[in-house]
Amino acid sequence: MDPLSDVLSLLKPQSYNFRGLEAGGNWSIRWPGLPGIKCYAVLSGELWLGVEGVAEAVHMVAGDCVLLPLPRSFQMASDLSLPSVEAAKLFSAPANGGIATLNGGGALSGVGGVVRLQDPLAGILLQVLPPIVHIHRESDRTALRWVIDRLREELRERRPGSPLVQQHLAQLMLVEALRAHVAEGAKGGAGWLLALADKHIGPALSAMHEDLAQQWTLQTLAEHAAMSRSAFAQKFKQTVGSSAMDYLTRWRMLMAADRLRNSDDPIARIAPLYGYDSESSFSTAFKRIMGCSPRQYARGGLSTTAQQDENVDDAAG
């Protein structure tokens, strides 16, 4: 798979209570900081978005979409200085989907919710994203518009099979938004996800992901990037934020961690799949990256708790 597909396969996204909002007059809603990727799109009207820890508010207009990948509280409003209604109260009914109305509606129409992710790798992977991913270029809006319109229809009409359709549409919305974010990387963004758009670093990243068992060296990766060894090493670190070999080791361990949790393969079989000739060298690298031995990790179980799920359910609107 390509690197973006690899990320999504590890995150194992599931839609979680996507809902519609119709607001009118002066309004303000606040959401707590909950796990998962928050996705919101404006269908008509406009709003202001303020996110905890981010100095500048974001102005959103019809067609805009945002991803909020980190567990930070945030506010959406016609005016961010207004007192806020708690999202859990506004979206408490109906419990599964539907359209919530505030002040009679008429000024703003939107749709959004939370894409719940499978722990424990989600937090590590989402660190590559900024606190706000704002999709507002016209070309990106066009790609998302069909998905968003269909999602609103499903929320309104609640036809047979609607929960399954909503899940697929929510995942497609997430993929399209991340694609748009990757495309922005060509404009000088930093981080390995944005580096996929770089004409030199992107092919090297893709080559790693396609064959994690390969005995990669800086020289062979530089050849995929069509660069000299020294120039590639410098550009990779500048673009991605870590050295090429550190990135490779980290990604190998994330993929190995997923296999440890979701298969019965012994460590002796897993190690060579990720470029290691012995259990001991693999275990040393795994503990350095993941903070525990492979056997401890395999026994750990998922860290998501029922209480976390319940909290997300109450405030996912």
C-alpha positions, 0 to 999 in steps of 0.5 A, a space after each residue: 500500500 501507499 503511505 497514506 493507506 498504511 496510516 489509515 489501515 493502522 488507525 482503523 477508522 470507524 464513523 462515530 455519530 455524525 450529525 447535522 447542525 442547523 443554527 440561526 441568529 447568534 449562536 455558540 457551541 463548545 465541544 470537549 477534547 475527546 479522542 478521535 479525529 473531528 471532521 466538520 463541514 459547512 454546507 451553507 452560511 459561515 462560522 468561526 472556529 476556535 481551538 484550545 492552544 491555537 492563537 488564531 481563530 479560523 473563519 469557515 464558509 460554505 464548502 470548507 471542511 476541517 479536521 481536528 486530529 488532537 484531543 483539544 476542546 474547541 468552539 464553533 460560533 457565529 461570534 466566539 465571544 458569545 456564551 456557549 452551549 455544551 455540545 453534549 446537551 444539544 446533540 443528546 437526542 436523537 442518539 444516532 444521527 439526525 439534525 440538531 437545530 439551534 435558534 430555529 436554524 436558517 443562518 448555518 447548515 453543517 455536518 460533522 462528527 468524530 471518526 473514532 480510532 483504534 488505540 494505541 497507535 492513533 496518538 503516535 500517528 496523529 502527532 504528524 498532523 497540525 491541530 487544525 487541518 483547514 480544507 478551503 481550496 476550491 479544487 479540494 472543496 469540489 472533491 469533498 462536496 459530493 461526500 458531504 451532501 450524501 452524508 447530510 441526506 443520510 442523516 435526514 432520511 435515515 433509510 434502511 442501511 443508513 448507519 453503514 452508508 454513513 460509516 463509509 461516507 465518513 471514512 471517504 470524507 476523512 480520506 479526501 481531506 487528508 489527500 487535500 492536506 497532503 497536496 498542500 505539502 508541495 507548498 512547503 509544509 513540514 512533516 512526513 505526511 506532507 512530504 509525500 507530495 515532495 517529488 524527491 522524498 515522496 518516492 523514497 517514502 513510498 519505496 520504504 512502505 512498499 517493502 519494509 523487509 528490504 535492507 534499506 540503506 541511505 544510498 538505496 533510498 537516495 537512488 529512489 529520490 534521484 539525489 546524492 546520498 548527502 543531499 537526500 539525507 539533508 532534505 529528508 530530515 528537513 522535510 520530514 523532521 527526522 532522519 531517513 533511518 529513524 523514520 524507517 525504524 519507527 514505521 517498521 515498529 508501528 507496523 510490527 506493533 499492529 501485527 503483534 496485536 492482531 495476529 498469532 504470529 511469533 516474534 521469530 516470524 514477525 522480525 524478518 518481515 520488518 528487516 531484522 535477522 534476529 529476535 534480539 535485534 528486533 526486540 531491542 529496536 521495538 523496545 526503544 521505539 514503543 517503550 516495552 518489549 514485543 511480548 509485553 505489547 502483545 499482551 497489553 490489550 487495547 487502551 480504549 476504555 468503555 468510558 472513553 467511548 461513552 464520553 465520545 458518544 455524548 459529545 460527538 455532534 
